[in-house]
Amino acid sequence: MKICFFNRSYWPDTAATGQLLTELAEDLVARHGCEVSVVCGFPLHGHRPRIGGRIVVGEERRGVQIFRAAGTTRPPGRFVGRVSNYLTYFASACLAGLRVPAPDVVVSLTDPPIVGLAALAAARRSHSKFVFLCEDVFPEVASLIEDFHNDTVNRALNAINRLLLRKADRIVALGESMRERLVAEKGADAAKIAIIHNWADCAAITPGDKRNAFARAEGLADKFVVMHSGNVGLSQNLETLIAAAERLTAYPDLLVAIVGHGARLGALQDLARSKGLQNVRFLPQQPKERLGDLFAAADVLVVSLKRGIEGYIVPSKLYGILAAGRAYVAAVDRRSEAAVIAEECECGLRAEPGDPDSLAEQILTLYRDPSLSARLAANARRAASQFDRPRQVEAYYRLLSEVTGQP
């Protein structure tokens, strides 16, 4: 089976969608014998190779044919930078699609939200099937989290999203709340939608010793650590976590650690500094191979989203938390996947999104009751098996085999 993916982010980018797509593409080659190509962009962080004026640069990694479409790599923290990156990548991706050997199926993700148009054109040109993988739902995600609002842009994004949903042979939603949004609000055909969750690699991320080398080096080993790990961006509403930390200053052995980088990092650092909070630490994003030790250093992890965004976006960090066997507090709406899994699998507690009192209260519940925390943590690791990497990749393989009619 020949598969072509379209998404700006791919290895070596550290964005969650890029890392997940890299794992999916490489596993479809290694585990299922597929021929996989990816039309992606150049990394936004780190080294950018010289391309000598070329619009499309080809390379191969672990059996995956990579077609890098040239575009700007401006810092994505502001709207102008994001739009420039999106539009220039989209234009180059349309040209890159002409170089990809005719696939059996083209799969579009949503980075950027317009890339599905390039993927759909490539599918129609090669008479291939088209699958739309909704990592995010637009324009709602943009409307809720971005620093620029324009009715004309939002109407255009909504029209594009509806077109791609209508033209897709199959649609992938990341959870039940997203499926409901797509059907009720976007007019998607429920019969076309398959739910396939994001994942963590349970073989690579396992429950570990809190007093590991990373924890000792960062001064976390002797603290009760409440951790956010991942994108420090526009959707996580981490100001609420800072406000909760302010309410927890009476507990000198309790530390809030925010690990990662993103558009809101500087503002959050300024906020913590302005409040004089000594119980908040900011740590740089850790390489993938250190995630096990990173999660193990935490006593409680926090998954947070802005109110009203559930179903439009699904935080992928949740699955790493489950694999690491750590209790978590989901500061999210009740219908969010993080809240549903916490309740159904009894592996976490829910706080009201945007409510620092509620978040601080749930953190203190786990701080005061180690036996509850241990029970939730054990349940988290058991729940992780439902979302293990091989299992989810197998689900994609079955779906793509079905849509292409291949055995």
C-alpha positions as CSV (number, residue, x, y, z in Angstrom):
1,M,0.0,0.0,0.0
2,K,1.3,3.4,-1.0
3,I,0.5,6.2,1.4
4,C,1.3,9.9,1.2
5,F,0.9,12.3,4.2
6,F,0.6,16.0,4.0
7,N,1.6,18.0,7.2
8,R,4.0,20.9,7.7
9,S,5.5,19.4,10.9
10,Y,7.6,16.3,10.7
11,W,10.9,15.0,12.0
12,P,13.1,16.7,13.3
13,D,10.4,19.1,14.5
14,T,9.5,18.7,18.1
15,A,5.8,19.7,17.8
16,A,3.5,16.9,19.0
17,T,1.8,16.4,15.6
18,G,5.1,16.1,13.9
19,Q,6.4,13.6,16.3
20,L,3.3,11.5,16.1
21,L,3.2,11.6,12.3
22,T,6.9,10.6,12.2
23,E,6.2,7.5,14.4
24,L,3.1,6.6,12.4
25,A,4.9,6.9,9.0
26,E,7.9,4.9,10.2
27,D,5.8,2.2,11.8
28,L,3.7,1.8,8.7
29,V,6.9,1.1,6.8
30,A,8.6,-1.1,9.4
31,R,5.7,-3.0,10.9
32,H,3.3,-3.2,7.9
33,G,5.4,-3.0,4.8
34,C,3.8,0.1,3.4
35,E,5.5,2.6,1.0
36,V,5.2,5.9,2.7
37,S,5.9,9.5,1.6
38,V,5.5,12.7,3.5
39,V,5.1,16.2,2.1
40,C,6.3,18.4,5.0
41,G,8.2,21.6,5.7
42,F,11.6,22.5,7.1
43,P,11.9,22.5,10.9
44,L,11.0,25.7,12.7
45,H,13.7,25.2,15.3
46,G,17.3,24.1,14.9
47,H,19.4,23.8,11.8
48,R,17.9,24.6,8.4
49,P,19.9,23.1,5.6
50,R,21.0,25.1,2.5
51,I,18.6,24.4,-0.3
52,G,20.1,26.5,-3.1
53,G,16.9,28.1,-4.2
54,R,15.1,24.8,-4.6
55,I,11.4,24.7,-3.7
56,V,11.2,21.0,-2.9
57,V,14.1,19.0,-1.3
58,G,13.9,15.2,-1.1
59,E,15.4,12.9,1.4
60,E,14.8,9.5,3.0
61,R,14.8,8.4,6.6
62,R,13.9,5.0,8.0
63,G,12.3,4.0,4.7
64,V,10.1,7.1,4.5
65,Q,10.4,9.3,1.4
66,I,10.4,12.9,2.6
67,F,9.6,15.8,0.3
68,R,10.4,19.1,2.2
69,A,8.5,22.0,0.8
70,A,10.3,25.3,1.2
71,G,8.7,28.1,3.2
72,T,9.4,30.7,5.8
73,T,10.3,29.4,9.3
74,R,9.5,32.5,11.3
75,P,8.9,32.2,15.0
76,P,5.2,31.0,15.3
77,G,4.5,32.9,18.5
78,R,2.7,35.7,16.6
79,F,-0.1,35.6,14.0
80,V,2.0,37.2,11.2
81,G,4.7,34.6,11.6
82,R,2.3,31.7,11.6
83,V,0.4,32.9,8.5
84,S,3.7,33.4,6.6
85,N,4.8,29.9,7.5
86,Y,1.4,28.5,6.6
87,L,1.0,30.2,3.2
88,T,4.5,29.7,1.9
89,Y,4.5,26.0,3.0
90,F,1.1,25.5,1.3
91,A,2.2,27.0,-2.0
92,S,5.4,24.8,-2.0
93,A,3.4,21.7,-0.9
94,C,1.1,22.1,-3.9
95,L,4.2,21.8,-6.1
96,A,5.7,19.0,-4.0
97,G,2.6,17.0,-4.5
98,L,3.5,16.8,-8.2
99,R,6.7,15.0,-7.4
100,V,5.2,12.3,-5.2
101,P,4.8,8.9,-6.9
102,A,1.1,8.2,-7.3
103,P,-0.2,6.8,-4.0
104,D,-3.1,4.6,-3.2
105,V,-4.3,7.0,-0.5
106,V,-3.5,10.6,0.5
107,V,-3.8,11.5,4.2
108,S,-4.0,15.2,5.2
109,L,-3.4,16.4,8.7
110,T,-4.3,20.0,9.8
111,D,-0.9,21.8,10.0
112,P,-1.6,24.3,8.5
113,P,-5.5,24.2,8.3
114,I,-5.4,24.8,4.6
115,V,-2.9,22.0,3.7
116,G,-5.8,19.6,3.1
117,L,-6.5,21.5,-0.2
118,A,-3.1,20.5,-1.5
119,A,-3.6,17.0,-0.3
120,L,-7.0,16.7,-1.9
121,A,-5.6,18.1,-5.2
122,A,-2.9,15.4,-5.1
123,A,-5.4,12.7,-4.4
124,R,-7.7,13.8,-7.3
125,R,-4.7,14.1,-9.7
126,S,-3.6,10.5,-9.0
127,H,-7.1,9.1,-8.6
128,S,-6.3,8.1,-5.0
129,K,-8.5,7.9,-2.0
130,F,-8.5,10.9,0.4
131,V,-8.4,10.6,4.2
132,F,-8.8,13.7,6.4
133,L,-7.1,13.3,9.8
134,C,-8.5,16.0,12.1
135,E,-5.7,16.8,14.6
136,D,-7.5,20.1,15.2
137,V,-10.9,21.5,14.1
138,F,-10.9,24.9,12.4
139,P,-11.8,27.8,12.6
140,E,-12.7,27.2,16.2
141,V,-9.2,26.4,17.4
142,A,-7.9,29.6,15.7
143,S,-10.8,31.6,17.1
144,L,-10.3,30.4,20.7
145,I,-6.5,30.6,21.0
146,E,-4.9,32.9,18.4
147,D,-4.0,36.5,18.9
148,F,-5.8,37.6,15.7
149,H,-9.5,37.4,14.9
150,N,-11.0,38.1,11.5
151,D,-14.5,37.1,10.4
152,T,-13.4,36.7,6.8
153,V,-10.5,34.4,7.7
154,N,-12.7,32.4,10.0
155,R,-15.4,32.0,7.3
156,A,-12.8,30.9,4.8
157,L,-11.3,28.3,7.3
158,N,-14.8,27.0,8.1
159,A,-15.6,26.6,4.4
160,I,-12.3,24.8,3.7
161,N,-12.9,22.5,6.7
162,R,-16.4,21.6,5.6
163,L,-15.2,21.0,2.0
164,L,-12.5,18.6,3.2
165,L,-14.9,16.7,5.4
166,R,-17.4,16.4,2.6
167,K,-14.8,15.3,0.0
168,A,-13.0,12.8,2.3
169,D,-13.5,9.1,1.7
170,R,-12.8,8.6,5.5
171,I,-12.3,11.0,8.4
172,V,-10.3,10.3,11.6
173,A,-11.3,12.0,14.8
174,L,-9.1,11.8,17.9
175,G,-11.9,11.1,20.3
176,E,-15.7,10.9,20.9
177,S,-16.0,14.6,21.7
178,M,-14.3,15.5,18.4
179,R,-16.5,13.1,16.5
180,E,-19.6,14.8,18.0
181,R,-18.3,18.2,17.0
182,L,-17.6,17.2,13.4
183,V,-21.1,15.7,13.0
184,A,-23.2,18.3,14.9
185,E,-21.3,21.5,13.9
186,K,-19.6,20.7,10.6
187,G,-22.1,18.4,8.9
188,A,-19.7,15.5,8.6
189,D,-21.1,12.1,7.7
190,A,-21.0,10.0,10.9
191,A,-20.6,6.8,8.8
192,K,-17.2,8.1,7.4
193,I,-15.7,8.9,10.8
194,A,-13.3,6.5,12.6
195,I,-12.1,7.3,16.1
196,I,-8.3,6.7,16.5
197,H,-6.7,8.2,19.6
198,N,-3.2,9.5,19.7
199,W,-0.7,7.4,21.6
200,A,2.4,6.9,23.7
201,D,5.0,4.2,23.3
202,C,4.5,2.0,26.4
203,A,7.8,0.2,25.8
204,A,9.7,3.5,25.7
205,I,7.9,5.3,28.6
206,T,7.5,3.2,31.7
207,P,6.9,4.0,35.4
208,G,10.2,5.0,36.9
209,D,11.9,6.0,40.1
210,K,11.1,9.5,41.2
211,R,14.7,10.0,42.5
212,N,16.2,9.5,39.1
213,A,19.2,11.3,37.7
214,F,17.1,14.0,36.1
215,A,15.1,14.7,39.2
216,R,18.2,15.0,41.4
217,A,20.0,17.2,38.9
218,E,17.0,19.6,38.7
219,G,16.3,19.6,42.5
220,L,13.0,17.8,42.1
221,A,13.8,14.6,44.0
222,D,12.8,15.9,47.4
223,K,9.8,18.0,46.4
224,F,6.2,17.1,45.7
225,V,6.3,18.1,42.0
226,V,3.2,19.3,40.1
227,M,4.2,19.3,36.4
228,H,3.1,20.6,33.1
229,S,5.1,19.1,30.3
230,G,4.7,19.9,26.7
231,N,3.8,22.9,24.6
232,V,3.6,26.2,26.5
233,G,1.2,27.6,24.0
234,L,-2.0,29.5,23.5
235,S,-4.5,26.7,24.2
236,Q,-3.2,25.4,27.6
237,N,-4.3,28.3,29.7
238,L,-1.3,27.9,32.0
239,E,-2.0,31.3,33.7
240,T,-4.5,29.2,35.8
241,L,-1.6,27.0,36.9
242,I,0.4,30.0,37.9
243,A,-2.6,31.3,39.9
244,A,-3.0,27.9,41.5
245,A,0.7,28.0,42.5
246,E,0.1,31.3,44.2
247,R,-2.5,29.6,46.3
248,L,-0.1,26.8,47.3
249,T,2.8,28.9,48.7
250,A,2.0,27.7,52.2
251,Y,3.3,24.3,51.3
252,P,7.1,24.7,51.1
253,D,7.8,21.2,49.8
254,L,5.3,21.6,46.9
255,L,6.8,22.8,43.6
256,V,5.1,23.6,40.3
257,A,7.3,22.8,37.3
258,I,6.5,24.0,33.8
259,V,8.6,22.1,31.2
260,G,8.7,23.0,27.6
261,H,8.6,26.0,25.2
262,G,6.0,27.8,23.2
263,A,4.3,31.1,22.5
264,R,3.3,31.9,26.1
265,L,6.6,30.9,27.8
266,G,7.9,34.5,28.2
267,A,4.6,35.9,29.4
268,L,4.2,33.1,32.0
269,Q,7.8,33.7,33.3
270,D,7.0,37.4,33.6
271,L,3.7,36.5,35.5
272,A,5.4,34.2,38.0
273,R,8.2,36.8,38.5
274,S,5.7,39.6,39.1
275,K,4.0,37.6,41.8
276,G,7.3,36.7,43.4
277,L,6.5,33.0,43.2
278,Q,9.4,30.9,44.5
279,N,7.4,27.6,44.1
280,V,7.4,27.8,40.3
281,R,10.2,26.5,38.1
282,F,10.6,26.7,34.3
283,L,12.6,24.0,32.7
284,P,13.5,23.6,29.0
285,Q,11.9,21.0,26.8
286,Q,13.5,17.6,27.3
287,P,14.6,15.2,24.5
288,K,12.3,12.3,23.7
289,E,14.6,9.8,25.3
290,R,14.4,11.5,28.7
291,L,10.6,11.6,28.9
292,G,10.5,8.6,31.1
293,D,12.7,10.2,33.8
294,L,10.9,13.5,33.3
295,F,7.5,12.1,34.0
296,A,8.8,10.0,36.9
297,A,10.1,13.1,38.6
298,A,6.5,14.4,38.9
299,D,4.1,13.4,41.6
300,V,1.1,14.9,39.7
301,L,0.9,16.1,36.1
302,V,-1.5,18.7,34.9
303,V,-3.5,18.6,31.6
304,S,-5.2,22.0,31.0
305,L,-7.1,23.6,28.2
306,K,-9.1,26.8,27.7
307,R,-12.8,26.4,28.5
308,G,-14.9,25.6,25.4
309,I,-12.1,24.1,23.4
310,E,-12.9,20.4,24.1
311,G,-13.4,18.4,20.9
312,Y,-11.7,21.0,18.8
313,I,-8.3,19.9,20.1
314,V,-7.1,16.8,22.1
315,P,-3.9,17.2,24.2
316,S,-1.5,14.4,23.1
317,K,0.6,14.7,26.3
318,L,-2.1,12.7,28.1
319,Y,-1.0,9.4,26.6
320,G,2.6,9.8,27.8
321,I,1.3,10.5,31.3
322,L,-0.7,7.3,31.2
323,A,2.3,5.3,30.0
324,A,4.5,6.8,32.8
325,G,2.0,5.6,35.4
326,R,1.4,9.0,37.0
327,A,-1.8,10.5,38.4
328,Y,-3.0,13.7,36.8
329,V,-5.4,16.6,37.2
330,A,-7.4,17.5,34.1
331,A,-8.3,21.2,34.2
332,V,-10.6,20.8,31.3
333,D,-14.3,20.7,30.4
334,R,-16.2,17.6,31.4
335,R,-16.5,16.3,27.8
336,S,-12.8,16.5,27.1
337,E,-11.0,13.2,26.4
338,A,-8.7,13.9,29.4
339,A,-11.6,14.2,31.7
340,V,-13.5,11.2,30.3
341,I,-10.4,8.9,30.6
342,A,-9.7,10.2,34.1
343,E,-13.3,9.2,35.2
344,E,-13.7,6.0,33.2
345,C,-10.2,4.6,34.0
346,E,-10.1,6.1,37.5
347,C,-6.6,7.5,36.8
348,G,-7.0,11.3,37.5
349,L,-9.1,14.1,39.0
350,R,-10.9,16.9,37.1
351,A,-10.7,20.6,38.0
352,E,-12.8,23.3,36.4
353,P,-10.9,24.9,33.5
354,G,-9.8,28.5,34.2
355,D,-10.5,28.1,38.0
356,P,-7.3,28.3,40.0
357,D,-9.1,27.5,43.3
358,S,-10.5,24.3,41.8
359,L,-7.1,23.3,40.4
360,A,-5.3,24.0,43.7
361,E,-7.9,22.0,45.6
362,Q,-7.4,18.9,43.4
363,I,-3.6,19.2,43.6
364,L,-3.9,19.3,47.4
365,T,-6.2,16.3,47.4
366,L,-3.4,14.2,45.9
367,Y,-0.7,15.9,48.0
368,R,-2.6,15.0,51.2
369,D,-3.5,11.4,50.1
370,P,-0.5,9.5,48.8
371,S,-2.6,6.2,48.7
372,L,-5.1,7.8,46.3
373,S,-2.3,9.2,44.2
374,A,-0.7,5.7,44.0
375,R,-4.0,4.1,43.1
376,L,-4.7,6.6,40.3
377,A,-1.1,6.2,39.0
378,A,-1.4,2.4,38.8
379,N,-4.7,2.7,37.0
380,A,-3.1,5.2,34.6
381,R,-0.5,2.6,33.5
382,R,-3.2,0.0,33.0
383,A,-5.2,2.4,30.9
384,A,-2.1,3.1,28.8
385,S,-2.4,-0.3,27.1
386,Q,-5.5,0.9,25.3
387,F,-3.5,3.7,23.6
388,D,-0.2,2.0,23.0
389,R,1.7,3.0,19.9
390,P,1.5,-0.4,18.0
391,R,-2.2,-0.7,18.7
392,Q,-3.0,2.7,17.3
393,V,-0.7,2.3,14.3
394,E,-2.5,-1.0,13.6
395,A,-5.8,0.9,13.7
396,Y,-4.5,3.3,11.0
397,Y,-3.3,0.4,8.9
398,R,-6.7,-1.3,9.1
399,L,-8.5,1.9,8.2
400,L,-6.2,2.7,5.2
401,S,-6.4,-0.9,4.0
402,E,-10.2,-0.7,4.1
403,V,-10.4,2.6,2.3
404,T,-8.1,1.4,-0.5
405,G,-9.7,-2.1,-0.7
406,Q,-6.3,-3.8,-0.1
407,P,-6.1,-6.9,2.1
